[in-house]
Amino acid sequence: MTMRACIGLLFALAATPVMASDLISPFAGSEALGEYRADFVKYHYLPSADAGVEPAAVEGSIVSRLFKKPAEKSNFEVFKSFERELKAAGFEMLTVADDKKRVELSVRGANDRSKNDMVHRRYVHQGKPTPGSHVALVATQAQEYIAARKTIDGSEVLIVAFTSRSGNYAIEEIVSAAMEEGTVVLSLEALRGQMESEGRVAIYGIFFDSASATLEPESAETLSTIVAYLKENPEQSFYVVGHTDDQGDYAANLALSKARAEATVEAILARLPGAGSRLQPEGVGPLAPVATNLGADGRKLNRRVELVSALD
């Protein structure tokens, strides 16, 4: 059987959705401050407790809940209770960090405007907007941090919880599809939403022969979705950007990423010949990873093609 390289990040939820808010409960006696939900986001998190670690990213639905701990309880007690709860539930512990200065700076970076943009989310409590100060205190003053993951009903679940100096804390639950090659198809609705919110989207369901820029037939459905979107936006131009992991020769990866972007454009033009002036293929090889290249899952996330909105 031909080996295939799946291009893209996580896009569709599993057929049996996981109810994220049922996965971890708030610390006993906490006051609810607000909740934020979104069907599809790119979420940045700390993949380890090592100093200087860069945020990794996953894509999927999110439920983010804010609470205020009981006054008589310490942040550390809240933090340890989440660690115990997640371990008992069989989660893989990715990050358990209580170096307050390091955590505060790292979480602030993951939540800045270019990443999670937490302070601009629309949290709601009992039908009313949550005061922005409640959100800002969590996003900018983190003290302890936990990230854990588990596959449930075919979906990859990431739980992140972090306390803050203010006594407020966050529980964030991200649910994305399990990574299986050949099973994820780009939907037009998801493509519209991601382009509107971020101006870029990782393309799903495009497959190449291993170490090759030859498209496989299974890519047809996703290519048709992209063509439908281009037809909806006839005045818009786009970059089509190829990405690889960092395995192997750098120059070869750079060339392969450009060749795959060009092959993607050629396949689109075969279906929509008039779009040639609106699509510019480029390749950046391993230079823009969205996850660590140390493991197979991270490398799979990094091998992708992206459609990026271009200013005319």
N, C-alpha and C positions, 0 to 999 in steps of 0.2 A: 504494500500500500504506500502511496506517495506521502512523504512527510510534508506537513504543512506548518506554516508559521502564522498563527492567528494575529491579525493586526488590530490592536485597539485596547481600550479599557473596558470596565464593566458597565453595561448599559441597561439591560432588562432585568427585572426582578424575576425570581423563580415563580413557577406556576402556582405553588402554594406559598403565599406570602407569610413572612414572619411578622408577628405583631411586636414591633420593637419595644413599645412601652411596657410590655409584660415581662421583659427579660431581666430587669434589675429594678429593685424598689429603692425609694429614697431612704435615708437614715431615719430611724424612728423619731418622731416628734418634730421633724423639719416642717418649715412653712413653705408652701409652694409659692413661687414668685412669677412664673411664666413658662410658656411652652412655645416652641417654634417647630413647624413641620414643613418639609419640602419633599416633593416626589423625586427630584433629581438634583444632586449637587456634586461638586468635586470637593471632597473633604480632606483637609491636611491634618496629620497627626504625627506624634513623635514615635518612631518605630523602635526606639531603644532608650535606655537611660544614660547612654554614653555622652560624655561632654562633647559639645559641638555638633551633635547629630542634626542633620537637616531633616525637615518634615518630609514624610512620604505622603502619598495621596491615593485615595480610592474614590470611586464614584458610585452613587446609589441614593436611596431615599434616606432621610434623616429625621429623627425626633430628638430635639434638644430641650431639656427641662432644667429650669433653674430653681434652686431652693435656698433657704436660709437655715443653717443648722441651729439646734437648741443652744441657748446662751451658755448653759452649764457644761456643754460638751466641747472638746477640743477638735480642731481640724484633723489632728493626727488620728483620733479615734474614728472619725468619719472615714478617713482615708483607709485605715486598716479594715474597717467593716466592709468596704467595697472590695478590697483585696480578698478577704475571706469568702465573700459571697460569690465572686467570680470564679475563684478556684474551686469552690464546692460545686458550682454549676458546670465544671469541666472546660472552662475557657483556657486557652493558651495565653499566658501572661507575656505580653510583648514589652511593656514598660511599667516599672514600679519605681517611682522617683520621688524623693522627699528632700532633695537638696534645694532649699527654698529659692535661693538667688538664681541658680541655674534654671529651675523650673519656671520661675516668673519670666525670665527673659525668653526662654524657648517657647512657652505657651503664647506669650505676647506676639512673637514672630509668626507662629502658626495661625493666629487669629487676626493678623493685620489686614489691611484693605486689599492686598493683592492675593490673599489666600482665603481663609474662612470668613473674613469680614464680619466677625461676630457682633460687633457693636451696632451694625446697621441691619441686623435681622429684626423682623417684626414679631417679637414675643408678645403673647397674649395671656392674660389671667382673668378667668371669670368674665370673658367677653370684653375686657378692657386692655388697652396696650400696657405692657410692662414698662415702668420708667426706665429710661436709657441708662440711668446711673446704676441700677441693679445689674444690668448686662455688662457695663464697662468695668465694674469692680471685679467681676469674674474673669473677663477677657484679659485684663492688664495686671492683675495682682495674684496670679496663681501661686500656690504654695506646695501642694502635693499633686501628683499626676499618675493616673493609671490608664493603660491601653491594653485591651485584651480582645481576642478574636476566637470565633468558633463557627463551624459549618453546621447550620440547622436547616433541615428540610431542603437541602440543595442550595441554600443561600449562604453567602459569607457574611457573618455578622461581626461588626467591630463595635466594641463598647469603650468609650473614653469617659473618665470621670476626673474632675479636678476641683480642688478647694481653692479658696482665696483668702487673703488677709482680712477681708471684710466679714468673713463668716458665711458668705454666700458660696454656693458650689454648683457645678454643672454636671449633668449626666447626659451624654450624647451617644446615640445609638444609630449606627449606619448599617443599612442592609443592602447588599449587592449580590448579583448573580454569581454562583460558583463559576470558576474559570474552566470551561470545557471548550476545546477547540471545535469549531464547526457548529456550535449550537446557538450562538448569539447573533440576532439579526437586528440591524439598525431600524428603528421605527421613525416614520416621518414626524410624528408628534414630539418624540424625544429630540430629534434633530432640530426642530423649530425652537423648542424651549431652551436647549443648550446654546444655540447660536444667539438667541435673544438675550440670555442672561450673561454669557461670557464672551461671545464673539468667536468662539472656537469650539470644535467638537472632535473627539477621537472617533474615527470611523470604524464601525464594527462589521464583521462578516466579510471582510476582504481577505482572501487567502492567497498565499504564494507558495510555490515549490520552495523547499528548504534552500537557503542561501542563494535564492534566485529572484528575479523580478518578473517571472512568468505567472500570471494570474490563473487561478484555478476556477473551474466552472461554478463552484459553489458561491462565488462572489456576486453572481448575477442579481440576486434579490436586493442586496445592499446597494449595488450600483444603481439599480432602478429607483431606490428611495432617494439617493443623492440627486439623480436627474430630476425627480419630481420637485425637490426643494429648489433646484436651480431654476426650474420653470416658474415657480412661484415668485422668484426674486430675480427677474430678468435684468435689472440694472446693477446688481451687486457683483463685485469681483471677489475672488478668493485665492489664497495661497493653499496649495496642497503640499503638505510637509511630511516627508518620510522620517521615521525614527527607528533606531535599532537599540539593542542592548550593547554592553561594552565587551562582549566576548569576541576574541579574535583581533585581527589587524584593524587599527583605527582607520587608515585610508580606505581599506576595503569596505568597512561599515559605512563610511561616509558616501562612497560611490553607490553602495547597495541602496541606501536610503533614498538617494536622488533617483536611482533607476526605478524604484518601486513607486515613488511619487509620479514619475513620468508615465509609468505603466497604468497607474490609476487614472491619470488625466486622459490618456489615450482611450481607455475603456469607457470613460464618461463621454468623450467626443464621438465614439462610435454610436452612442445612443442619442447624443445631442450635438450634432456637428457645429452648430452656430455658436457654441460656448467657448471656443478656443481662446478668444481675446480676454476672457474673464477668469481664466484659470492659469496660475503660475506654479509649476512644480518646483519644489526645493527639497534638499535633504540635509539634515543636521546630524545624522549618525547617532552616536550615544551622548550628545551634548546637552540634551534636555530630558533627563530621566524623570519619571514621576514616582519611582520607587527604587529601593536599593537593588543593585545588581548582584548582591551576594548570594541570593537564592533563586531557584527556578521560577517561583511565583512572581518575584519582582522583575526578573528579566522578561517574563511574558507580558507584564504590564508595560514595559518600556518599548517593546516592539509594536509599533503602531504607525498609522497614517492619520494626520489631522487635517481637517478643513478649517481654515482660519480666515475670518472676514478681513478684506483688504480695503483700505481707504482709497477712494477713486481720486 
